[in-house]
């Protein structure tokens, strides 16, 4: 493809705006030409801030716009599967944010449609695969740097948000494990070499946001997943950290271990004064993975232009949902759950 890839974006909330800005200002080889949102203020933001002139309230009109080569879907999770299918059937390449769907059957439906359209790229937004530190860890594992990896301990912990934004989102998010830990689940499979998951157990507590009790969710959750061949993964998710955002992953192997993201430090500056010795913590996942979001969208555009694959596949997303669903069932039942 000699001309820029013409991209449209659907969904202009918090993460959607980040992706839109990347596409409009920082991603080589593409042009953001269209935006879709049912919210008038979001469409106005795309027009006034990014100069997008093709604005759609209706998704059907958006996805069938003949000027588009590819679409980026940053819409509510409940819409991901149907919108991905619609985009593929409309002849578009698709980038869809995680999770692909909350039900395995919906993920499998997307896979089935994608197989009918092998000329169209479908990529799922597991952004941590594009983080330079995680990519370095994967490369070291592949080079046998820690022997055989057999245990992953990974956490996604958000700073306490007094506004309760995520509490309002919780009823449609699939719960804390599908919303937060799905990233850790994908990392564990990726770093362990894609073993088959067999069983999951989860437990959790409500430390602050007691409104979650009514929907069976928690604001702090812990899960263990057993994989075929003896590998294990332990996941911790929290919505209540006082100091900031803290994502970290430890991979233990037979000849060493790797640790990514320890300490939640914003940078390498250490402050020493009358209040003690400290560093400033990361504010949120946007700040922690800014480079990864940039590299992820660059990889998607390059893959569409060059006809190559990039990042997590649809099947990776299906397996993440399969594991996440078992974890959610275990949280509800209090018992270990088989992963079929």
Protein Blocks (a to p, Z undefined) as FASTA:
>chain_A
ZZdcddddehjafklmmmmmmmmmmpghiacfbdcdfbfklmmmmmmmnopabdcfblkl
mmmpmkbmbdcdfbdfklmmmmmmmmmmnopacdddddfbfbfklmmmmmmmmmmmmmbc
cddddfklmpmklmmmmmmmmnopnopafbdcddddddddfkommmmmmmmnopaklmmm
mmmmmmmmmmnoppacfbdcdddddfklmmlmmnopafbdcdddddehhiacdddddfkb
fkbccdddddddfkbccdehihjiablcdcddfkbccddddfblmlmmmmmmmmmmmmmm
mmmmnopaehjdfklmmmmmmmmmmmmmmmmnopacddZZ
